[in-house]
Amino acid sequence: MELKITITNRLRAVFYWGDIMGMDITDNSAQIKNQMKQNIAKALEMVGLKNQEIVTKIITDMRAVDTGRLRSSMTYKVDAPNDRVIVGTALEYAPYVHEGTVN
């Protein structure tokens, strides 16, 4: 008994064991890769939202709230090509609150 493998130009491989057994193999790697990218993007979005909530809670727990402007300004941005999430604010006085200094 010999194993004979024939590969055609349509990414189709046919295996013959003896003279009657065969199967087709289909390459679904592109669809799998696309689905994985979508899943990663969705997970990054969830991580961003959760971390935004955590940072907002930390600000509240620190009692660093006067007007609530800093707390409500917290946002997140998903950087999908680099698989990361950035959580923060553009307010100028945020670093002073973070470091515990008075401006």
Number of C-alpha atoms within 10 A of each C-alpha: 6 8 9 11 12 9 11 9 6 8 11 14 16 15 18 15 12 11 11 7 9 12 10 9 11 10 10 8 9 9 10 11 11 11 12 12 15 13 12 15 18 14 14 20 19 14 18 20 17 13 19 20 15 12 16 19 13 13 17 14 10 11 9 15 13 9 8 12 10 20 21 10 15 19 18 18 14 20 13 15 8 7 12 16 18 15 17 17 16 10 11 8 13 17 12 11 15 11 8 11 9 7 8
